[in-house]
């Protein structure tokens, strides 16, 4: 994921994704899972007469320019508004908050279904040692642009009080900063 503009690269990716989807043997369903693939997924599905779904983790309609500046923001705003108007069979939102943003963007409620991210714990045989203190383990990507006010929800990241024992670890470009959270 990049917070840099790269508008041309993104359009090239979308163009290639569209043509890959058009040349594949006929699938039962086409799904757009993030911002950039929404448009090619919807167009390919529509042209091929295939049901198409979109999974929305967040929606930035009305916020793109503020968050990304004029060039990238204008592209993002137009692209996302287009994506929401391309005739999805179903749109999956992972939270009530995102569902409300989609409703505010004039997506018909009948198209939206909330499907939270999750794990079926009964599918895993994991041995975990019981801790003496409350413990939270999470795995995810949280680029700077998605934190706090970017999503419009200031509860996106709520740090533990310094008095609470904690350990943060991970990999990637922000790995060195994680130590400051522990």
Residue frames as qw, qx, qy, qz and C-alpha x, y, z in Angstrom:
[[0.000, 0.889, 0.457, 0.000, 0.00, 0.00, 0.00],
 [0.448, 0.083, 0.014, 0.890, 1.31, 3.45, -0.82],
 [0.022, -0.797, -0.412, 0.441, 0.20, 6.86, 0.29],
 [0.155, -0.382, 0.369, 0.833, 1.94, 8.43, -2.68],
 [0.520, 0.466, -0.020, -0.716, -0.01, 9.53, -5.73],
 [0.220, -0.158, 0.906, 0.326, 1.07, 7.18, -8.51],
 [0.607, 0.414, 0.274, -0.620, -2.22, 7.91, -10.31],
 [0.556, 0.504, -0.517, -0.412, -0.92, 6.66, -13.67],
 [0.129, 0.240, -0.957, 0.097, 0.34, 3.39, -12.13],
 [0.383, 0.182, 0.729, -0.538, -3.00, 2.88, -10.43],
 [0.647, 0.488, -0.004, -0.586, -4.91, 3.42, -13.66],
 [0.427, 0.454, -0.749, -0.226, -2.57, 1.01, -15.44],
 [0.108, -0.076, 0.943, -0.304, -3.18, -1.59, -12.73],
 [0.536, 0.342, 0.479, -0.605, -6.95, -1.12, -13.05],
 [0.591, 0.528, -0.347, -0.501, -6.78, -1.41, -16.84],
 [0.290, 0.336, -0.895, -0.042, -4.77, -4.65, -16.59],
 [0.269, 0.060, 0.839, -0.469, -7.08, -6.05, -13.89],
 [0.630, 0.413, 0.156, -0.639, -10.08, -5.37, -16.12],
 [0.601, 0.479, -0.535, -0.350, -8.55, -7.22, -19.08],
 [0.070, 0.218, -0.955, 0.187, -7.45, -10.15, -16.93],
 [0.431, 0.206, 0.671, -0.566, -11.03, -10.46, -15.61],
 [0.647, 0.484, -0.073, -0.585, -12.42, -10.28, -19.13],
 [0.506, 0.465, -0.694, -0.213, -10.15, -13.07, -20.43],
 [0.242, -0.225, 0.885, -0.329, -10.64, -15.54, -17.58],
 [0.246, -0.277, -0.891, -0.262, -12.93, -18.54, -17.99],
 [0.395, -0.561, -0.239, -0.687, -16.39, -17.51, -16.82],
 [0.133, 0.055, -0.781, 0.607, -16.38, -17.30, -13.00],
 [0.240, -0.603, -0.760, -0.032, -19.50, -17.55, -10.85],
 [0.272, -0.921, -0.240, 0.146, -18.75, -14.26, -9.11],
 [0.504, 0.457, -0.144, 0.719, -16.42, -11.27, -9.39],
 [0.489, -0.790, -0.305, 0.211, -15.45, -9.47, -6.18],
 [0.285, 0.709, -0.210, 0.610, -13.74, -6.12, -5.71],
 [0.718, -0.452, -0.441, 0.295, -11.92, -6.19, -2.39],
 [0.396, -0.531, -0.122, 0.739, -10.38, -2.75, -2.20],
 [0.147, 0.761, 0.070, -0.627, -10.44, 0.73, -3.66],
 [0.077, 0.512, -0.583, -0.626, -8.56, 0.18, -6.90],
 [0.047, 0.036, 0.950, 0.307, -10.12, -3.11, -8.10],
 [0.356, 0.462, 0.603, -0.545, -13.71, -1.95, -7.51],
 [0.450, 0.609, -0.127, -0.641, -14.15, -0.33, -10.93],
 [0.300, 0.357, -0.801, -0.375, -12.56, -3.08, -13.06],
 [0.113, 0.105, 0.967, -0.203, -14.42, -5.79, -11.08],
 [0.404, 0.513, 0.478, -0.588, -17.77, -4.06, -11.50],
 [0.433, 0.587, -0.320, -0.605, -17.26, -3.32, -15.19],
 [0.179, 0.267, -0.920, -0.226, -16.01, -6.81, -16.05],
 [0.196, 0.226, 0.902, -0.313, -18.85, -8.43, -14.14],
 [0.428, 0.569, 0.272, -0.648, -21.44, -6.18, -15.69],
 [0.395, 0.541, -0.508, -0.541, -20.16, -6.70, -19.25],
 [0.225, 0.180, -0.950, -0.119, -19.98, -10.46, -18.77],
 [0.683, -0.326, -0.307, -0.577, -23.34, -10.74, -16.97],
 [0.623, -0.064, -0.697, 0.349, -21.70, -12.10, -13.81],
 [0.489, -0.832, -0.256, -0.055, -22.83, -11.22, -10.27],
 [0.478, 0.436, -0.316, 0.694, -20.39, -8.80, -8.67],
 [0.568, -0.760, -0.300, 0.101, -19.73, -7.88, -5.07],
 [0.282, 0.664, -0.326, 0.611, -17.58, -5.29, -3.35],
 [0.674, -0.499, -0.433, 0.331, -16.12, -5.57, 0.14],
 [0.081, 0.807, -0.075, 0.580, -15.75, -2.17, 1.77],
 [0.625, -0.249, -0.483, 0.560, -13.39, -1.81, 4.72],
 [0.122, -0.593, -0.223, 0.764, -13.78, 1.96, 4.58],
 [0.370, 0.697, 0.482, 0.381, -15.21, 4.57, 2.27],
 [0.364, -0.345, -0.071, 0.862, -13.64, 8.00, 1.77],
 [0.158, 0.657, 0.519, 0.523, -16.33, 9.68, -0.34],
 [0.179, -0.935, -0.171, -0.253, -16.16, 13.38, 0.48],
 [0.605, -0.750, 0.194, 0.186, -12.78, 13.03, 2.22],
 [0.868, 0.229, 0.160, 0.412, -10.33, 12.19, -0.55],
 [0.359, 0.762, -0.054, 0.537, -9.04, 15.69, -1.31],
 [0.440, -0.822, 0.218, -0.290, -8.65, 16.54, 2.38],
 [0.865, -0.384, 0.314, 0.076, -6.73, 13.32, 3.00],
 [0.806, 0.075, 0.387, 0.442, -4.66, 13.04, -0.18],
 [0.146, -0.466, 0.254, 0.835, -4.38, 16.52, -1.67],
 [0.512, 0.535, -0.014, -0.672, -5.81, 17.78, -4.95],
 [0.413, 0.418, -0.696, -0.412, -4.30, 15.49, -7.60],
 [0.192, 0.019, -0.978, 0.080, -4.54, 12.13, -5.85],
 [0.227, 0.278, 0.662, -0.658, -7.60, 13.20, -3.89],
 [0.530, 0.397, -0.101, -0.743, -9.56, 14.24, -6.96],
 [0.443, 0.232, -0.817, -0.286, -8.72, 10.94, -8.67],
 [0.078, -0.070, -0.931, 0.350, -9.76, 9.00, -5.54],
 [0.356, 0.315, 0.422, -0.772, -12.99, 10.94, -5.14],
 [0.586, 0.365, -0.328, -0.645, -14.08, 10.44, -8.76],
 [0.376, 0.209, -0.896, -0.109, -12.96, 6.79, -8.80],
 [0.035, 0.125, 0.883, -0.450, -14.79, 5.85, -5.60],
 [0.472, 0.360, 0.256, -0.763, -17.99, 7.67, -6.58],
 [0.557, 0.342, -0.568, -0.500, -17.86, 5.86, -9.94],
 [0.222, 0.119, -0.961, 0.111, -17.28, 2.52, -8.21],
 [0.230, 0.210, 0.726, -0.613, -20.34, 3.00, -6.01],
 [0.540, 0.449, 0.088, -0.707, -22.56, 3.63, -9.06],
 [0.250, 0.383, -0.774, -0.438, -21.59, 0.66, -11.23],
 [0.811, -0.037, -0.234, -0.534, -24.42, -1.67, -10.30],
 [0.012, 0.331, -0.908, 0.258, -23.14, -4.09, -7.69],
 [0.612, -0.277, -0.692, -0.264, -25.10, -7.23, -6.90],
 [0.683, -0.665, -0.288, 0.090, -24.11, -6.81, -3.25],
 [0.228, 0.695, -0.398, 0.554, -21.82, -4.60, -1.16],
 [0.770, -0.406, -0.434, 0.231, -20.30, -6.02, 2.01],
 [0.056, -0.809, 0.273, -0.518, -19.34, -3.59, 4.76],
 [0.595, 0.032, -0.712, 0.372, -17.16, -4.80, 7.61],
 [0.166, -0.225, -0.583, 0.763, -18.60, -2.34, 10.16],
 [0.060, 0.795, 0.590, -0.131, -21.76, -0.39, 10.95],
 [0.154, -0.724, 0.082, 0.667, -19.66, 2.77, 10.65],
 [0.142, -0.203, 0.669, 0.701, -18.67, 1.98, 7.06],
 [0.123, 0.520, 0.824, 0.190, -22.25, 0.99, 6.25],
 [0.009, -0.843, -0.368, 0.392, -23.40, 4.43, 7.39],
 [0.133, -0.564, 0.372, 0.725, -20.75, 6.15, 5.25],
 [0.144, 0.109, 0.835, 0.519, -21.97, 4.09, 2.26],
 [0.059, 0.710, 0.700, -0.057, -25.57, 5.07, 3.02],
 [0.083, -0.797, -0.068, 0.595, -24.51, 8.72, 3.24],
 [0.108, -0.363, 0.610, 0.696, -22.94, 8.25, -0.22],
 [0.645, 0.296, -0.035, -0.703, -26.41, 7.24, -1.48],
 [0.238, 0.142, -0.945, -0.172, -25.79, 3.50, -1.77],
 [0.702, -0.304, -0.266, -0.587, -29.18, 1.78, -1.40],
 [0.472, -0.449, 0.644, -0.401, -29.45, 0.02, 1.95],
 [0.939, 0.124, 0.174, -0.271, -30.85, -3.05, 0.21],
 [0.737, 0.551, -0.369, 0.130, -27.43, -3.63, -1.40],
 [0.079, 0.631, -0.624, 0.455, -25.40, -3.44, 1.83],
 [0.890, -0.346, -0.291, -0.062, -24.77, -6.36, 4.14],
 [0.228, -0.796, 0.510, -0.233, -22.53, -6.16, 7.21],
 [0.965, 0.027, -0.226, 0.130, -19.96, -8.97, 7.29],
 [0.347, -0.875, 0.337, -0.006, -17.39, -8.27, 10.00],
 [0.469, 0.527, -0.697, 0.129, -13.82, -9.43, 9.61],
 [0.724, -0.457, 0.374, -0.357, -13.32, -12.46, 11.77],
 [0.258, 0.371, -0.892, -0.016, -11.90, -15.89, 12.35],
 [0.876, -0.248, -0.223, -0.348, -13.71, -19.15, 13.04],
 [0.233, -0.651, 0.675, -0.258, -11.73, -20.21, 16.08],
 [0.860, -0.077, 0.459, -0.210, -13.09, -23.76, 15.89],
 [0.814, 0.570, -0.112, 0.024, -11.09, -24.15, 12.65],
 [0.349, 0.667, -0.542, 0.374, -7.78, -23.81, 14.51],
 [0.852, -0.402, -0.296, 0.157, -6.14, -25.93, 17.19],
 [0.257, 0.675, -0.309, 0.619, -4.24, -23.21, 19.00],
 [0.679, -0.456, -0.460, 0.346, -2.76, -23.68, 22.45],
 [0.081, 0.721, -0.101, 0.681, -2.62, -20.37, 24.30],
 [0.439, -0.173, -0.642, 0.604, -1.26, -19.85, 27.78],
 [0.244, -0.854, -0.438, -0.136, -3.77, -17.97, 29.93],
 [0.315, 0.418, -0.239, 0.817, -2.40, -14.56, 30.93],
 [0.294, -0.447, -0.634, 0.558, -2.88, -12.93, 34.32],
 [0.085, 0.483, 0.087, -0.867, -3.86, -9.66, 32.67],
 [0.643, 0.635, 0.325, -0.278, -6.34, -8.87, 29.88],
 [0.397, -0.300, 0.628, 0.598, -4.68, -9.69, 26.56],
 [0.616, 0.693, 0.169, -0.334, -5.49, -8.54, 23.04],
 [0.460, -0.224, 0.645, 0.568, -3.75, -9.92, 19.97],
 [0.551, 0.732, 0.226, -0.330, -4.44, -8.41, 16.59],
 [0.535, -0.063, 0.560, 0.630, -3.01, -8.66, 13.12],
 [0.369, 0.831, 0.413, -0.043, -3.51, -5.92, 10.59],
 [0.463, 0.243, 0.187, 0.831, -2.26, -3.11, 8.42],
 [0.111, -0.883, -0.389, 0.239, -2.77, 0.40, 9.64],
 [0.497, 0.339, 0.127, 0.789, -1.14, 2.90, 7.27],
 [0.160, -0.225, -0.290, 0.917, -0.87, 6.44, 8.59],
 [0.259, -0.085, -0.318, -0.908, -3.66, 7.65, 6.27],
 [0.551, -0.355, -0.682, -0.325, -6.11, 5.16, 7.79],
 [0.390, -0.219, -0.671, 0.591, -5.51, 6.14, 11.38],
 [0.076, -0.463, -0.491, 0.734, -7.94, 8.07, 13.49],
 [0.284, 0.614, 0.172, -0.716, -9.34, 11.13, 11.71],
 [0.091, 0.254, -0.719, -0.640, -8.66, 9.71, 8.23],
 [0.123, -0.292, -0.927, -0.202, -11.55, 7.30, 8.57],
 [0.350, -0.495, -0.179, -0.775, -13.67, 9.90, 10.35],
 [0.811, -0.489, -0.289, -0.139, -13.71, 7.71, 13.42],
 [0.009, 0.769, -0.502, 0.395, -11.42, 8.88, 16.19],
 [0.763, -0.390, 0.451, -0.249, -11.75, 5.49, 17.90],
 [0.818, 0.448, -0.356, -0.067, -9.82, 3.67, 15.18],
 [0.659, 0.170, -0.565, 0.466, -6.79, 3.29, 17.43],
 [0.512, -0.790, 0.047, -0.334, -7.12, 3.60, 21.18],
 [0.452, 0.443, -0.677, 0.375, -3.72, 3.17, 22.83],
 [0.713, -0.458, -0.505, 0.163, -3.42, 1.36, 26.11],
 [0.295, -0.936, 0.138, -0.136, -2.55, 3.52, 29.09],
 [0.371, 0.638, -0.623, 0.259, 1.19, 3.53, 29.80],
 [0.444, -0.424, 0.654, -0.442, 0.46, 1.84, 33.13],
 [0.935, 0.119, 0.204, -0.266, -0.94, -1.20, 31.31],
 [0.482, -0.376, 0.699, 0.371, 1.61, -3.83, 30.35],
 [0.722, 0.627, 0.124, -0.264, 1.84, -4.05, 26.57],
 [0.476, -0.316, 0.634, 0.520, 4.01, -5.34, 23.77],
 [0.616, 0.704, 0.046, -0.351, 3.81, -4.26, 20.14],
 [0.446, -0.341, 0.692, 0.454, 5.65, -6.09, 17.40],
 [0.687, 0.638, 0.266, -0.224, 5.48, -6.42, 13.66],
 [0.600, -0.031, 0.484, 0.636, 7.22, -6.06, 10.36],
 [0.345, 0.789, 0.407, 0.304, 7.41, -3.40, 7.71],
 [0.348, 0.569, -0.056, 0.743, 8.48, 0.18, 7.35],
 [0.372, -0.717, 0.094, -0.582, 7.04, 1.18, 10.76],
 [0.850, -0.191, -0.467, 0.152, 8.60, -1.69, 12.67],
 [0.455, 0.146, -0.423, 0.770, 11.13, 0.48, 14.49],
 [0.262, -0.382, 0.090, -0.882, 8.36, 2.76, 15.76],
 [0.742, -0.362, -0.486, -0.288, 6.47, -0.15, 17.31],
 [0.593, -0.071, -0.583, 0.551, 8.93, -0.38, 20.16],
 [0.024, -0.204, 0.234, -0.950, 7.82, 3.04, 21.38],
 [0.625, -0.335, -0.287, -0.644, 4.30, 1.64, 21.85],
 [0.761, -0.206, -0.602, 0.126, 5.46, -1.04, 24.33]]
